[in-house]
Amino acid sequence: MKTGKTANVEPPVPNTDKPEARDAMGRPVTSRKSEVRLGREVQARIGQQLRAMYDAVVNQGVPQHIADLVRRLSEQDDGLA
């Protein structure tokens, strides 16, 4: 769905660790790939989607056999102290 707005992506951050060389077109050449950062709105939307996906998993609770195992291990730790 296009709205006529520009993408919500921040421009790459140049590598400032070393002096920059230039290619035949005069553009800076870096030794590492360009970084593309997502804008805050995109990051927030991804976070919302991830929370929605994992809420169902979190709400399932702990299976009884795992809860029993944790209880037994905790009892063993209490006996060692």
C-alpha positions as CSV (number, residue, x, y, z in Angstrom):
1,M,0.0,0.0,0.0
2,K,1.7,3.2,-1.2
3,T,0.7,6.5,0.4
4,G,3.2,8.7,-1.4
5,K,5.3,9.1,1.7
6,T,9.0,8.2,1.8
7,A,10.0,5.0,3.5
8,N,10.5,5.1,7.3
9,V,14.2,4.2,7.0
10,E,17.1,6.2,8.3
11,P,20.1,6.7,5.9
12,P,23.1,4.5,6.3
13,V,25.7,5.6,8.8
14,P,29.1,6.2,7.2
15,N,32.2,4.4,8.5
16,T,34.3,7.2,10.1
17,D,37.0,4.9,11.5
18,K,39.3,5.2,8.5
19,P,40.0,7.9,5.9
20,E,37.5,7.4,3.1
21,A,38.6,6.4,-0.4
22,R,36.5,7.4,-3.4
23,D,35.3,5.2,-6.2
24,A,35.2,6.3,-9.9
25,M,32.0,8.3,-9.3
26,G,33.5,10.1,-6.3
27,R,31.3,8.3,-3.8
28,P,32.9,7.2,-0.5
29,V,34.0,3.6,-0.4
30,T,33.8,1.7,2.9
31,S,35.2,-1.7,3.9
32,R,31.9,-2.8,5.5
33,K,28.4,-3.0,4.1
34,S,26.1,0.0,4.6
35,E,23.9,-0.1,7.6
36,V,20.2,0.5,7.2
37,R,18.4,1.5,10.4
38,L,14.6,1.2,10.9
39,G,12.7,4.3,12.0
40,R,11.1,4.4,15.4
41,E,7.6,3.8,14.0
42,V,8.7,0.7,12.2
43,Q,10.5,-0.6,15.3
44,A,7.4,0.1,17.5
45,R,5.2,-1.8,15.0
46,I,7.5,-4.8,15.0
47,G,7.5,-4.8,18.8
48,Q,3.7,-4.7,18.9
49,Q,3.5,-7.6,16.5
50,L,6.1,-9.7,18.4
51,R,4.2,-9.0,21.7
52,A,1.0,-10.1,20.1
53,M,2.6,-13.3,18.8
54,Y,4.2,-14.3,22.1
55,D,1.3,-13.3,24.4
56,A,-0.4,-16.5,23.6
57,V,2.7,-18.5,24.5
58,V,3.2,-16.7,27.8
59,N,-0.5,-17.1,28.7
60,Q,-0.3,-20.9,28.3
61,G,1.5,-21.2,31.5
62,V,4.1,-23.8,32.6
63,P,3.3,-27.5,31.8
64,Q,2.7,-29.5,35.0
65,H,5.7,-31.8,34.5
66,I,8.1,-28.8,34.2
67,A,6.5,-27.2,37.3
68,D,7.1,-30.5,39.2
69,L,10.7,-30.7,38.0
70,V,11.4,-27.1,39.2
71,R,9.8,-27.8,42.5
72,R,11.9,-31.0,43.0
73,L,15.1,-29.1,42.1
74,S,14.2,-26.3,44.4
75,E,13.7,-28.8,47.2
76,Q,17.1,-30.3,46.5
77,D,18.7,-26.8,46.7
78,D,17.0,-26.1,50.0
79,G,18.4,-29.4,51.4
80,L,22.0,-28.4,50.4
81,A,21.9,-25.0,52.0
